Amino acid sequence: MAQAQKITPRAKDFSEWYGDVIAQAQLADYSPVRGCMVIRPHGYRIWELMQRALDDMFRASGHRNAYFPLFIPMSFLAKEAEHVEGFAKEVALVTHTRLRATGKEGAGAIAVDPTSELEEPLVVRPTSETIIYAMFAKWIQSYRDLPLLLNQWCNVVRWELRTRLFLRTTEFLWQEGHTAHADEAGAEQEARLILGIYRRFAEEWMAMPVITGAKTESEKFAGALRTYAIEALMQDNKALQAGTSHNLGQNFAKAFNVQYQTASGGLEYAWNTSWGVSTRLIGGLIMTHSDDNGLVAPPQLAPVQVAIVPIWKTDEERNRLSVVGRQVKADLEKSGLRVEFDDRENMKPGAKYFEWEALGVPVRLEIGPRDLASSQVVLARRSGAKGPVALQSVTGSVTTALDEIQQALFAAARERREKNSIRGTTKGQFLEFMKGGGGFAYGGFCGSPTCEAEIKTQTNATIRVLPDPEFRSKEVPKQCMWCDALSIAEAVWAQAY
């Protein structure tokens, strides 16, 4: 690791702290292309582990992976009016296919060849609904072809003016699922199924508690019939939309003529869904668990789950410790754990501890000559707890510790979320709550876009979800917390990323 930098405390500047943790843990860096990021190996390994877990869940529920082009004809976006309006200000266009030499020097040495202009500009995909449903129209002929359940892992481009690593960048990595069904019930079941998968992944793998529910009309995906989301609360009490699942209805099917022959011989338009999560999840992981010493990675997604650090003074001690340490590493790896044995000679043990801590490694095993003589190692948790364990039972001790750490991270995050949530809020309470740092505010909502817009303007808070029954308050709100009109639903407000 390069020279360690001091991490700004969260309480002093949360934004600076977030950037410092990313730099210290070598997760990502800014690229020469404005708004884009370079994901470094340690950060990309987290994404690979996320991909693996999610991909297994998708496959288990009947979905298959495919790949669609990066470029989309501009006319495709125009076929679905809401969709093009939702993305019009974010798209990047390809208008020419060649450059030419100008004979000048420096930046002016090359220029666009005006003779290479495309007949129709191509959009660099901001999302793939349009091109995918154009293909669905070719592939779907009969009810026997349904449901069609596809997913793709890819990159997308959405032009952003203000960017933050992982949370909002011009180019980012994600998965986008797209499905076609014979009826609305099938599409609705699919949208809710995926929402459940996202919740399970967030809570069981990321140890990040979420609330689920529907988005309001103003917050739903452009062109969707309904949008569902998982929402998490970060340590600065801002919400993070961590995943969305959309019931698209028949809007895209009608725009791209995705029809199928029914069992009775008639023609019907298919019902579609789309859903996705992105590398934004890495930002969520950082802001949910990390501390002023660096990254805290939940064991399920830690690139390195165990770091073994031998402590020696002589070559003879080093050799003996190396034999035992490497055997411990091999035993742990047989149990499926991700382990590193750190016998670097150019670093003192304390510097190694600091480095592995900054990288978010959940468990560190320290072993010196005295430990060897006692047939033990010292197990140190990223949280600070530390104690000896017998060499003969080290695999069981480490596995238990990792399970406990995973559960403890989830419990702490859930407790923090509930501590920073208020229910049955009034307008006055809501205004004070948002001024005081915010969190999740539950209250009645009249359904008026005017109220929604006023709240956003005055407090920068938005309705994150209309929560599912599991998350609703015991007492049903009777009045809108903002205008006192009759409440049609409980809503959860928060300031958000």
Sequence and secondary structure as in RCSB ss.txt:
>XXXX:A:sequence
MAQAQKITPRAKDFSEWYGDVIAQAQLADYSPVRGCMVIRPHGYRIWELMQRALDDMFRASGHRNAYFPLFIPMS
FLAKEAEHVEGFAKEVALVTHTRLRATGKEGAGAIAVDPTSELEEPLVVRPTSETIIYAMFAKWIQSYRDLPLLL
NQWCNVVRWELRTRLFLRTTEFLWQEGHTAHADEAGAEQEARLILGIYRRFAEEWMAMPVITGAKTESEKFAGAL
RTYAIEALMQDNKALQAGTSHNLGQNFAKAFNVQYQTASGGLEYAWNTSWGVSTRLIGGLIMTHSDDNGLVAPPQ
LAPVQVAIVPIWKTDEERNRLSVVGRQVKADLEKSGLRVEFDDRENMKPGAKYFEWEALGVPVRLEIGPRDLASS
QVVLARRSGAKGPVALQSVTGSVTTALDEIQQALFAAARERREKNSIRGTTKGQFLEFMKGGGGFAYGGFCGSPT
CEAEIKTQTNATIRVLPDPEFRSKEVPKQCMWCDALSIAEAVWAQAY
>XXXX:A:secstr
  S      TTT HHHHHHHHHHHTT EEE SSTT EEE HHHHHHHHHHHHHHHHHHHHTT EE    SEEEHH
HHTTSHHHHHHHTTT EEEEES EEE S  GGGGEEE GGGEEEEEEEE S  HHHHHHHHHHH  BGGG  EEE
EEEEEEE   SS BTTTB SEEEEEEEEEEESSHHHHHHHHHHHHHHHHHIIIIIS    EEEE  TTTS TT S
EEEEEEEE TTS EEEEEEEEEEETHHHHHTT EEE TTS EEE EEEEEEEETHHHHHHHHHH BTTB    GG
G S SEEEEE  SSHHHHHHHHHHHHHHHHHHHHTT  EEE   SSS HHHHHHHHHHTT SEEEEE HHHHHTT
EEEEEETTS EEEEEGGGHHHHHHHHHHHHHHHHHHHHHHHHHHTEE S  HHHHHHHHHTT  EEEEEE   HH
HHHHHHHHH EEEEEEE GGGS SS   B TTT SB SEEEEEEEB 
